Amino acid sequence: MASVQRRLSALLFGVALAGTTLAGTASAHVRYVVDDPADVGSIVSFVASTLAVPAHAAIVGGSALATATGLLAFRRVRPFQRDRDVFADAMADYRDLLPWLLRLAIGIPLVGAGFSGYYFTPLLESDARLLFIGLGFLLLFGLATRLVAAVGLLLYLAGVAVDAVLLLQFEYVGGFLALVLVGSGRPSADDVLERVASDDDSTYARVDPVHALATRFRERVAPAEPYAPVAIRLSLAGAFVYLGLVEKLLNPGYALAVVAKYDLTAIVPVAPELWVVGAALAEIAVGVVLAVGLYTRAAAGLSLVLFTLTLFGLPDDPVLAHLSLFGLASALVITGAGPFSVDELLRTRSASPEDPDA
């Protein structure tokens, strides 16, 4: 068991590192809604000149200081403790619905990709419509869930090897891995068929070809199931870091075009350059918080708010392409950070009741 956990830990760490340094996806991809970037010249000079303005530097530095001070004060005072305890208990009661939530979060976007004719991301057209529709409906029905998730993961990784644009949808890695670990759950066709197959007096039990194999596989991966939240958390972390670092700081022209197209300075009345840099740093910060697993439920809840505001703010953004993000963030609200997290470390070192934000 220990060796299995060590191997899985190494795998998840590698996925997290790849997602953070190479790519991911996020609440909205600028290339989904704009085609022509603004001309900004040197990226380094753009960021440097933006932060060189005293007022801009004060806003960025003051926001960072206020956020850090607020987190430290929250940890020390621990307000609304009873409310948070009750919330944690409520989330624990929903834990058995996690596989169903993950199936919806991945299955619906796959069906959408099939009907719309793209390969995971709207930026990559594909004729594999029936394949994606089939995989999506199998996940929605919960039939051969672990196998379908593994096939989906292989298809995604194979696609990335051909076209790096698929890195925009890196959250699929965490979603597929989590489904391989937790299985189909209830309600699902797998659960119904397993019950029928486990009855030796049923006709289906005598002809079922996969029940014994599926049972052995489930027993093999059962020790690794607690790592599902880690896969989800790190894939979302990579998503936010990618959006802030790659799609904003390293491509400010596209981000400035989005700000101009939707008049976002009317919502946050600052210079467009500061809007881009500030949003980038905020998204990177959320990604780092998720990566280390600090106040994970709160960070996941904030992610849901950001996703929702993005969809309302960018009316022509492809909604189906982002449903997986909503589902994975919702899953983290239920599970918390899981192993390998600051939340877990603080909980084990504290003599106080379990922190529901962990």
C-alpha positions as MATLAB code, in Angstrom:
seq = 'MASVQRRLSALLFGVALAGTTLAGTASAHVRYVVDDPADVGSIVSFVASTLAVPAHAAIVGGSALATATGLLAFRRVRPFQRDRDVFADAMADYRDLLPWLLRLAIGIPLVGAGFSGYYFTPLLESDARLLFIGLGFLLLFGLATRLVAAVGLLLYLAGVAVDAVLLLQFEYVGGFLALVLVGSGRPSADDVLERVASDDDSTYARVDPVHALATRFRERVAPAEPYAPVAIRLSLAGAFVYLGLVEKLLNPGYALAVVAKYDLTAIVPVAPELWVVGAALAEIAVGVVLAVGLYTRAAAGLSLVLFTLTLFGLPDDPVLAHLSLFGLASALVITGAGPFSVDELLRTRSASPEDPDA';
ca = [
       0.000    0.000    0.000;
       2.781    2.397    0.901;
       4.537    1.800   -2.416;
       1.303    2.425   -4.326;
       0.774    5.676   -2.435;
       4.352    6.783   -3.109;
       4.006    6.094   -6.828;
       0.703    7.904   -7.018;
       2.120   10.823   -5.048;
       4.962   11.128   -7.540;
       2.483   10.980  -10.430;
       0.266   13.682   -8.976;
       3.256   15.887   -8.194;
       4.449   15.528  -11.766;
       1.015   16.427  -13.121;
       0.897   19.465  -10.837;
       4.352   20.632  -11.900;
       3.526   20.224  -15.569;
       0.247   22.040  -15.191;
       1.810   24.956  -13.338;
       4.826   25.452  -15.567;
       3.383   24.558  -18.947;
      -0.310   25.349  -19.006;
      -3.830   24.784  -17.915;
      -7.063   26.639  -18.356;
      -8.996   29.171  -16.393;
     -12.230   31.032  -15.910;
     -12.016   32.494  -19.398;
      -9.426   32.183  -22.156;
      -8.703   35.463  -23.902;
      -8.185   33.710  -27.222;
     -11.782   32.455  -27.090;
     -13.187   35.983  -27.333;
     -10.585   38.100  -29.173;
      -8.540   37.489  -32.315;
      -6.278   40.527  -32.609;
      -4.076   41.501  -29.640;
      -3.197   45.076  -28.814;
       0.345   46.150  -29.606;
       2.308   46.405  -26.336;
       5.890   45.981  -27.522;
       8.164   44.353  -24.971;
       6.384   42.278  -22.326;
       8.993   43.140  -19.702;
       8.713   46.852  -20.375;
       4.911   46.650  -20.281;
       4.867   45.106  -16.812;
       7.724   47.282  -15.535;
       6.196   50.519  -16.796;
       2.819   49.613  -15.330;
       4.233   48.952  -11.865;
       6.574   51.961  -12.099;
       3.609   54.307  -11.726;
       3.492   55.114   -7.987;
      -0.292   54.894   -7.780;
      -0.268   51.510   -9.531;
       2.474   50.170   -7.277;
       0.558   51.383   -4.218;
      -2.628   49.637   -5.335;
      -0.869   46.343   -6.093;
       1.307   46.405   -2.975;
      -1.520   47.556   -0.732;
      -3.837   44.835   -2.027;
      -1.208   42.164   -1.443;
      -0.495   43.444    2.071;
      -4.193   43.678    2.932;
      -4.802   40.128    1.694;
      -1.876   38.682    3.641;
      -2.876   40.578    6.790;
      -6.463   39.415    6.437;
      -5.424   35.772    6.113;
      -3.194   35.973    9.169;
      -5.903   37.704   11.187;
      -8.461   35.137   10.092;
      -6.212   32.295   11.168;
      -5.597   33.898   14.551;
      -9.149   35.004   15.386;
     -10.946   32.094   13.670;
     -14.370   33.789   13.415;
     -17.675   31.980   12.878;
     -16.134   28.742   14.068;
     -19.463   27.048   14.773;
     -20.832   28.027   11.363;
     -17.737   26.620    9.690;
     -17.991   23.374   11.656;
     -21.609   22.913   10.577;
     -20.652   23.717    6.976;
     -17.877   21.106    7.083;
     -20.317   18.498    8.405;
     -22.745   19.347    5.609;
     -20.007   18.949    3.000;
     -19.026   15.599    4.487;
     -22.600   14.404    3.936;
     -22.251   15.228    0.234;
     -19.026   13.252   -0.172;
     -20.840   10.235   -1.607;
     -22.101   12.441   -4.456;
     -18.581   13.428   -5.523;
     -18.330   10.832   -8.351;
     -21.696   11.937   -9.725;
     -20.585   15.590   -9.658;
     -17.329   14.762  -11.441;
     -19.164   12.747  -14.090;
     -21.410   15.712  -14.823;
     -18.479   18.135  -14.804;
     -16.565   16.144  -17.425;
     -19.356   14.363  -19.277;
     -21.394   17.436  -20.266;
     -18.409   19.339  -21.763;
     -17.395   16.222  -23.702;
     -20.887   15.938  -25.182;
     -20.721   19.653  -25.991;
     -17.337   19.207  -27.656;
     -18.759   16.401  -29.778;
     -21.831   18.293  -30.954;
     -19.815   21.475  -31.539;
     -17.022   19.663  -33.362;
     -13.951   20.479  -31.310;
     -11.257   18.466  -29.543;
     -11.514   19.418  -25.842;
     -10.981   23.129  -26.624;
     -13.035   25.321  -28.991;
      -9.738   26.426  -30.533;
      -9.097   22.990  -32.064;
     -11.664   21.694  -34.556;
     -12.237   17.954  -34.777;
     -14.283   15.447  -36.729;
     -14.328   13.014  -33.793;
     -17.874   14.032  -32.917;
     -19.255   10.570  -32.219;
     -16.243    9.670  -30.085;
     -16.673   12.650  -27.774;
     -20.454   12.324  -27.650;
     -20.074    8.657  -26.778;
     -17.493    9.251  -24.059;
     -19.582   12.062  -22.601;
     -22.798   10.057  -22.446;
     -21.006    7.042  -20.972;
     -19.762    9.275  -18.152;
     -23.201   10.784  -17.664;
     -24.753    7.322  -17.452;
     -21.900    6.100  -15.264;
     -21.149    3.105  -17.456;
     -17.546    1.806  -17.438;
     -16.645    5.089  -15.757;
     -13.044    4.342  -14.792;
     -12.238    2.914  -18.223;
     -13.882    5.822  -20.036;
     -11.996    8.325  -17.855;
      -8.710    6.562  -18.595;
      -9.465    6.625  -22.330;
     -10.333   10.301  -22.105;
      -7.084   11.050  -20.312;
      -5.074    9.202  -22.962;
      -6.894   11.052  -25.743;
      -6.147   14.361  -24.081;
      -2.459   13.583  -23.550;
      -2.121   12.300  -27.116;
      -3.724   15.508  -28.359;
      -1.347   17.660  -26.327;
       1.596   15.873  -27.965;
       0.233   16.939  -31.360;
      -1.053   20.432  -30.584;
      -0.074   22.360  -27.467;
      -3.226   24.493  -27.695;
      -4.932   21.706  -25.728;
      -3.003   22.852  -22.692;
      -5.744   25.466  -22.428;
      -7.989   22.701  -21.068;
      -5.549   21.205  -18.601;
      -8.274   20.769  -15.974;
      -9.337   17.615  -17.818;
      -6.243   15.897  -16.422;
      -7.397   16.405  -12.840;
     -10.982   15.506  -13.679;
     -10.086   12.293  -15.491;
      -7.604   11.233  -12.797;
     -10.149   11.863  -10.062;
     -12.749    9.746  -11.887;
     -10.274    6.892  -12.281;
      -9.734    7.013   -8.519;
     -13.307    7.439   -7.243;
     -15.208    5.530   -9.922;
     -18.839    6.064  -10.872;
     -20.504    6.198   -7.465;
     -24.293    6.472   -7.241;
     -26.521    6.877   -9.161;
     -24.841    5.083  -12.050;
     -25.231    2.195  -14.446;
     -22.041    0.687  -12.991;
     -23.621    0.509   -9.534;
     -26.790   -1.142  -10.840;
     -24.916   -3.681  -12.955;
     -22.557   -4.483  -10.100;
     -25.483   -5.260   -7.817;
     -27.049   -7.564  -10.376;
     -23.723   -9.236  -11.180;
     -22.959   -9.831   -7.492;
     -26.104  -11.944   -7.110;
     -25.065  -15.477   -8.015;
     -28.666  -16.447   -8.771;
     -29.092  -13.795  -11.481;
     -28.760  -14.662  -15.142;
     -26.567  -11.628  -15.733;
     -24.093  -12.836  -13.116;
     -23.393  -15.921  -15.235;
     -22.638  -13.951  -18.397;
     -21.138  -10.702  -17.062;
     -17.567  -10.484  -18.435;
     -16.158   -7.598  -16.405;
     -17.527   -7.737  -12.850;
     -14.601   -9.721  -11.400;
     -12.014   -7.622  -13.261;
     -13.674   -4.360  -12.219;
     -13.785   -5.506   -8.600;
     -10.074   -6.343   -8.586;
      -9.201   -2.991  -10.162;
     -11.338   -1.116   -7.646;
      -9.584   -2.899   -4.800;
      -6.185   -2.021   -6.262;
      -6.924    1.692   -6.568;
      -8.911    2.015   -3.332;
      -5.824    3.029   -1.265;
      -5.221    5.900   -3.693;
      -8.790    7.272   -3.641;
      -7.978    9.907   -0.957;
      -5.667   11.549   -3.508;
      -8.560   12.535   -5.791;
      -8.863   15.990   -4.153;
      -5.145   16.510   -4.762;
      -5.550   15.858   -8.487;
      -8.508   18.232   -8.648;
      -6.821   20.920   -6.571;
      -3.584   20.919   -8.544;
      -5.337   20.980  -11.907;
      -7.312   24.054  -10.836;
      -4.128   25.623   -9.471;
      -2.448   25.153  -12.835;
      -5.495   26.682  -14.485;
      -5.290   29.896  -12.498;
      -1.522   30.188  -12.770;
      -1.772   29.697  -16.511;
      -4.443   32.355  -16.928;
      -2.499   34.898  -14.894;
       1.010   34.130  -16.106;
       0.668   32.959  -19.700;
      -2.553   34.569  -20.899;
      -2.049   37.916  -19.197;
       1.517   38.690  -18.109;
       3.135   36.949  -21.071;
       0.426   37.942  -23.570;
      -0.780   41.344  -22.343;
      -1.866   42.354  -25.842;
      -4.717   39.826  -25.848;
      -5.719   40.763  -22.304;
      -5.772   44.477  -23.178;
      -7.975   43.673  -26.173;
     -10.432   41.915  -23.857;
     -10.449   44.896  -21.486;
     -11.188   47.238  -24.380;
     -13.786   44.979  -26.033;
     -15.908   44.606  -22.901;
     -15.103   48.009  -21.344;
     -13.903   46.296  -18.177;
     -12.435   49.524  -16.830;
     -16.017   50.650  -16.274;
     -16.351   47.784  -13.779;
     -12.949   48.261  -12.133;
     -12.051   51.944  -12.756;
      -8.294   51.674  -13.188;
      -5.956   52.041  -16.157;
      -6.218   49.125  -18.631;
      -2.560   48.224  -18.020;
      -3.125   48.000  -14.269;
      -6.314   46.024  -14.859;
      -4.331   43.379  -16.763;
      -1.385   43.203  -14.354;
      -3.592   43.283  -11.258;
      -5.912   40.572  -12.552;
      -2.904   38.452  -13.533;
      -1.296   38.709  -10.101;
      -4.621   37.962   -8.383;
      -5.174   34.842  -10.488;
      -1.627   33.637   -9.884;
      -2.178   34.166   -6.149;
      -5.369   32.073   -6.217;
      -3.490   29.369   -8.106;
      -0.669   29.336   -5.555;
      -3.147   29.162   -2.674;
      -4.851   26.181   -4.327;
      -1.525   24.520   -5.115;
      -0.362   24.600   -1.498;
      -3.846   23.801   -0.225;
      -4.433   26.797    2.043;
      -8.070   27.559    2.937;
      -8.995   25.389    0.009;
     -12.757   25.498    0.353;
     -12.695   29.291    0.524;
     -10.387   29.472   -2.509;
     -12.639   27.088   -4.443;
     -15.655   29.201   -3.529;
     -13.830   32.302   -4.767;
     -13.067   30.440   -7.985;
     -16.772   29.779   -8.510;
     -17.488   33.480   -8.046;
     -14.785   34.429  -10.577;
     -16.062   31.884  -13.119;
     -19.618   33.161  -12.739;
     -18.643   36.815  -13.087;
     -16.591   35.949  -16.161;
     -19.523   34.279  -17.880;
     -21.767   37.264  -17.173;
     -19.058   39.733  -18.140;
     -18.078   37.970  -21.378;
     -21.391   37.061  -23.022;
     -19.836   35.404  -26.085;
     -17.494   33.163  -24.091;
     -18.192   29.443  -24.787;
     -19.971   28.311  -21.618;
     -19.757   24.564  -22.294;
     -15.968   24.734  -22.438;
     -15.913   25.978  -18.838;
     -18.430   23.676  -17.150;
     -15.599   21.383  -16.112;
     -14.111   24.243  -14.095;
     -17.374   24.829  -12.253;
     -17.630   21.131  -11.454;
     -14.065   20.764  -10.223;
     -14.295   23.874   -8.037;
     -17.572   22.583   -6.600;
     -15.904   19.247   -5.914;
     -13.176   20.999   -3.907;
     -15.814   22.760   -1.822;
     -17.032   19.283   -0.873;
     -13.700   17.522   -0.364;
     -11.408   20.248    0.915;
      -7.699   20.151    0.188;
      -6.940   16.503    0.817;
      -3.392   15.224    1.480;
      -0.198   17.174    0.748;
      -1.685   20.519    1.752;
      -1.131   23.299    4.254;
      -4.686   22.739    5.475;
      -3.837   19.141    6.317;
      -0.614   20.192    8.041;
      -2.377   22.826   10.142;
      -5.109   20.392   11.075;
      -2.706   17.723   12.252;
      -0.722   20.244   14.289;
      -3.741   21.848   15.891;
      -5.520   20.555   18.960;
      -8.656   22.505   18.034;
     -11.630   20.964   16.179;
     -11.210   20.262   12.490;
     -10.977   23.419   10.416;
     -13.760   23.304    7.807;
     -11.675   25.379    5.428;
      -9.129   22.590    5.249;
];
